[in-house]
Amino acid sequence: MSSLMLLAIIAIPFASMAEDEQQFPLRSSYPFLTGIDSKSLAEIFDSAIKIDSRNQMEFSVIRMTGAINIPADRMNQEQLLALRPKTSPVPIVFYCNGITCPKSYKAADKAVDWGFENVKIYESGIFSWSKDYPEKTDFFGKILSATEMEDMVLNPERFEKVLLTPEKFIEKVHSGQYRIIDIRDTNERFDKPFRLPRVLVLSFDSLVQLLEKKSSAIPREHVLVIDNVGRQVKWLQYFFEKEGVKEYYFLKGGMRKWIEEGYDSSGHKLS
């Protein structure tokens, strides 16, 4: 065997590892966990125990059909033992939102440390799964067609069209035609106060609860929402759409972007 051929053979596994790390950036931190791809998971879907490691709110919006919600930070051995013994031919598959979501990795790592065998992690996450297998995905408890899934859940334009830059957001604030809802937590509001008229301060969960109760405290149109960095509002859009809220907008990048672009707490440009 030539030296060049030997070097090529040796290089193959390292190239594969580098490719895996690029595709799944958290995998290198959990080298002893076993991943499973979409096709392989679909083949064992009905028999596998599928554990959604995200919070209850995310689980309520979209999940694998038949999945069990056990948030990673609250998972314990007893919860898993109630599902199956540590040694079993039935696989346990953990998942969360996508390739950069650490919750499923942390949950699977705990399970392996506790001695559970046949543990796998679906690293691609629920949104990748919903694209490949919409018929095995629940969106607010319903099965959507592939077309509906693409339009209602996976279409980035649906979200982009309701995002406003700080400048455009402030224009609507000062128009007096919109109700402003601040869903940041207490610490975030204390660190970066927001002094504007007609501001309703609510936690994300409280806002969702009021929406689902059809409360008159939440207007059904002309709504502006601000969060801290622009991540919570993505999930909020699903609830707004479900509950029929019209003409709503979110601050792109959240309060952090507002400050980065040089606006004070009242929406005036700092000199």
C-alpha positions as CSV (number, residue, x, y, z in Angstrom):
1,M,0.0,0.0,0.0
2,S,1.4,3.4,-1.0
3,S,2.0,6.1,1.6
4,L,-0.5,8.4,-0.2
5,M,-3.2,5.7,0.0
6,L,-2.5,5.1,3.7
7,L,-2.7,8.8,4.5
8,A,-6.0,9.0,2.6
9,I,-7.5,6.1,4.6
10,I,-6.3,7.7,7.9
11,A,-7.8,11.0,6.9
12,I,-11.3,9.7,6.1
13,P,-12.6,9.5,9.7
14,F,-11.2,12.9,10.6
15,A,-12.9,14.4,7.6
16,S,-16.1,12.8,8.6
17,M,-15.8,14.1,12.1
18,A,-15.1,17.6,10.8
19,E,-18.2,17.4,8.6
20,D,-20.4,16.2,11.5
21,E,-19.1,19.1,13.6
22,Q,-20.0,21.6,10.9
23,Q,-23.5,20.1,10.5
24,F,-24.1,19.6,14.2
25,P,-21.9,22.1,16.1
26,L,-22.8,20.8,19.6
27,R,-21.9,17.2,18.8
28,S,-18.2,17.5,19.7
29,S,-19.2,18.5,23.3
30,Y,-21.2,15.2,23.6
31,P,-19.0,12.6,21.7
32,F,-20.6,9.6,23.5
33,L,-24.2,10.3,22.5
34,T,-25.7,8.5,19.5
35,G,-27.4,10.6,16.9
36,I,-30.3,9.5,14.7
37,D,-31.3,10.9,11.3
38,S,-34.8,11.7,10.1
39,K,-35.2,8.5,7.9
40,S,-34.0,6.2,10.7
41,L,-36.3,7.9,13.2
42,A,-39.3,7.6,10.9
43,E,-38.6,3.8,10.7
44,I,-38.9,3.4,14.5
45,F,-41.2,6.3,15.1
46,D,-44.2,4.3,16.4
47,S,-42.2,2.2,18.8
48,A,-39.7,4.8,20.1
49,I,-40.3,6.9,23.2
50,K,-39.9,10.4,22.0
51,I,-39.0,13.0,24.6
52,D,-39.4,16.7,23.9
53,S,-36.8,18.5,26.0
54,R,-38.1,22.0,25.5
55,N,-40.4,24.1,27.7
56,Q,-44.1,23.5,27.8
57,M,-45.0,26.6,25.7
58,E,-42.8,25.5,22.8
59,F,-44.2,21.9,23.1
60,S,-47.7,23.2,23.0
61,V,-47.1,24.9,19.7
62,I,-45.3,22.2,17.7
63,R,-44.1,18.7,18.6
64,M,-43.6,15.2,17.2
65,T,-46.9,13.3,17.3
66,G,-47.0,11.2,20.4
67,A,-44.0,12.9,22.1
68,I,-43.8,13.4,25.8
69,N,-42.7,16.8,27.2
70,I,-40.0,16.6,29.9
71,P,-38.0,19.8,30.0
72,A,-34.3,19.1,30.2
73,D,-33.7,21.2,33.3
74,R,-36.4,19.4,35.3
75,M,-35.9,15.8,34.1
76,N,-35.2,13.2,36.7
77,Q,-34.5,9.4,36.7
78,E,-38.0,8.6,38.1
79,Q,-39.7,10.2,35.1
80,L,-37.7,8.0,32.7
81,L,-38.1,4.9,34.8
82,A,-41.8,5.4,34.6
83,L,-41.5,5.1,30.8
84,R,-39.2,2.0,30.6
85,P,-36.4,0.2,32.4
86,K,-32.8,1.3,32.0
87,T,-32.1,-1.7,29.7
88,S,-34.7,-2.1,27.0
89,P,-35.1,-2.7,23.3
90,V,-37.3,0.3,23.1
91,P,-35.2,3.4,22.1
92,I,-35.5,6.7,23.9
93,V,-35.1,9.6,21.5
94,F,-34.6,13.2,22.7
95,Y,-35.1,16.3,20.6
96,C,-35.5,20.0,20.8
97,N,-35.6,22.9,18.3
98,G,-32.6,22.4,16.1
99,I,-28.9,21.9,15.7
100,T,-27.9,24.7,18.1
101,C,-30.4,23.8,20.8
102,P,-28.5,22.2,23.7
103,K,-31.5,20.9,25.7
104,S,-31.8,17.5,24.0
105,Y,-28.1,17.0,24.3
106,K,-28.2,17.8,28.0
107,A,-31.2,15.5,28.6
108,A,-29.7,12.6,26.7
109,D,-26.4,13.1,28.5
110,K,-28.2,12.9,31.9
111,A,-30.0,9.7,30.8
112,V,-26.8,8.0,29.8
113,D,-25.1,9.0,33.0
114,W,-28.0,7.5,34.9
115,G,-27.3,4.2,33.1
116,F,-30.1,4.2,30.5
117,E,-29.2,2.3,27.4
118,N,-30.5,2.6,23.8
119,V,-30.6,6.4,24.1
120,K,-30.5,8.5,20.9
121,I,-30.7,12.2,20.1
122,Y,-32.4,13.7,17.1
123,E,-30.1,16.6,16.5
124,S,-31.9,18.2,13.5
125,G,-34.8,19.3,15.7
126,I,-38.5,19.7,15.4
127,F,-38.5,22.2,12.6
128,S,-36.4,19.9,10.4
129,W,-38.7,17.0,11.3
130,S,-41.9,19.0,10.5
131,K,-40.5,19.7,7.0
132,D,-39.7,16.1,6.3
133,Y,-42.6,14.5,8.1
134,P,-45.5,16.9,8.5
135,E,-47.9,14.0,8.9
136,K,-46.1,13.0,12.1
137,T,-46.1,16.5,13.6
138,D,-48.7,18.2,15.7
139,F,-49.1,22.0,15.3
140,F,-51.4,23.2,18.2
141,G,-52.6,19.6,18.4
142,K,-53.5,19.3,14.7
143,I,-51.8,17.6,11.8
144,L,-51.1,20.0,8.9
145,S,-50.6,19.2,5.2
146,A,-47.1,19.7,3.8
147,T,-48.4,22.9,2.1
148,E,-49.9,24.2,5.3
149,M,-46.8,23.4,7.3
150,E,-44.6,25.2,4.8
151,D,-46.8,28.3,4.9
152,M,-47.8,28.5,8.5
153,V,-44.7,27.3,10.3
154,L,-41.7,27.2,8.1
155,N,-42.1,30.2,5.8
156,P,-39.6,32.9,7.0
157,E,-41.4,35.7,5.1
158,R,-44.4,35.4,7.4
159,F,-42.2,36.5,10.3
160,E,-40.0,38.9,8.4
161,K,-43.0,41.0,7.2
162,V,-44.1,41.9,10.8
163,L,-40.6,42.9,12.0
164,L,-39.9,46.6,12.2
165,T,-36.6,48.4,12.6
166,P,-36.4,50.6,15.7
167,E,-37.0,53.7,13.5
168,K,-40.2,52.3,11.9
169,F,-41.3,50.8,15.3
170,I,-41.0,54.2,17.0
171,E,-42.9,55.9,14.2
172,K,-45.9,53.6,14.9
173,V,-45.5,54.1,18.6
174,H,-45.8,57.9,18.2
175,S,-48.7,57.6,15.9
176,G,-50.9,56.8,18.9
177,Q,-52.8,54.2,17.0
178,Y,-51.2,51.1,18.6
179,R,-51.1,49.4,21.9
180,I,-47.6,48.5,23.1
181,I,-46.9,45.3,24.9
182,D,-43.6,44.8,26.7
183,I,-43.0,41.1,27.4
184,R,-39.5,41.4,28.8
185,D,-38.8,40.0,32.3
186,T,-38.5,42.2,35.4
187,N,-34.7,42.4,35.3
188,E,-34.6,43.3,31.7
189,R,-37.1,46.1,32.2
190,F,-35.2,47.4,35.2
191,D,-31.9,47.4,33.2
192,K,-33.4,48.9,30.1
193,P,-36.5,50.9,31.0
194,F,-39.1,51.7,28.4
195,R,-40.9,55.0,28.9
196,L,-43.7,55.3,26.4
197,P,-47.5,55.9,26.6
198,R,-50.0,53.0,26.6
199,V,-47.5,50.3,27.5
200,L,-49.0,47.0,28.8
201,V,-46.4,45.1,30.8
202,L,-46.9,41.3,30.7
203,S,-44.8,38.1,30.8
204,F,-44.9,36.0,27.7
205,D,-46.9,33.3,29.5
206,S,-49.5,35.8,30.9
207,L,-49.9,37.3,27.5
208,V,-50.6,33.9,25.9
209,Q,-53.0,33.0,28.7
210,L,-55.0,36.2,28.2
211,L,-55.0,35.6,24.4
212,E,-56.4,32.1,24.8
213,K,-59.0,33.3,27.3
214,K,-60.1,35.9,24.7
215,S,-59.5,38.6,27.3
216,S,-60.5,42.1,26.4
217,A,-57.3,43.3,28.0
218,I,-55.5,42.2,24.8
219,P,-56.5,44.1,21.7
220,R,-57.1,42.1,18.5
221,E,-55.5,44.6,16.2
222,H,-53.0,47.5,16.2
223,V,-50.5,45.9,18.5
224,L,-46.7,46.5,18.9
225,V,-44.6,44.0,20.9
226,I,-41.2,44.4,22.3
227,D,-39.0,41.7,23.8
228,N,-35.3,41.8,24.8
229,V,-33.5,40.4,21.8
230,G,-36.2,39.5,19.3
231,R,-36.4,35.7,20.0
232,Q,-39.6,35.4,22.0
233,V,-41.7,37.2,19.5
234,K,-41.1,34.4,16.9
235,W,-43.1,32.0,19.2
236,L,-45.6,34.7,20.0
237,Q,-46.5,35.0,16.3
238,Y,-47.9,31.5,16.3
239,F,-50.3,32.4,19.1
240,F,-51.2,35.7,17.5
241,E,-52.1,33.9,14.2
242,K,-54.0,31.2,16.0
243,E,-56.1,33.8,18.0
244,G,-56.7,36.0,15.0
245,V,-54.7,39.1,16.0
246,K,-54.4,41.5,13.1
247,E,-52.0,44.3,12.2
248,Y,-49.4,43.5,14.8
249,Y,-45.6,44.2,14.6
250,F,-42.5,43.2,16.5
251,L,-39.4,45.2,17.2
252,K,-36.6,43.6,15.2
253,G,-33.8,42.7,17.4
254,G,-35.7,43.7,20.5
255,M,-34.7,46.3,23.1
256,R,-31.0,45.5,22.5
257,K,-31.3,46.7,18.9
258,W,-33.2,49.8,20.1
259,I,-30.3,50.7,22.3
260,E,-27.6,49.8,19.8
261,E,-29.2,52.2,17.3
262,G,-29.0,55.0,19.8
263,Y,-32.5,55.6,21.0
264,D,-33.3,56.6,24.6
265,S,-36.1,55.0,26.7
266,S,-38.7,57.5,25.2
267,G,-37.8,56.7,21.6
268,H,-35.7,59.8,20.9
269,K,-32.4,59.6,19.1
270,L,-29.4,60.3,21.4
271,S,-27.0,63.0,20.1
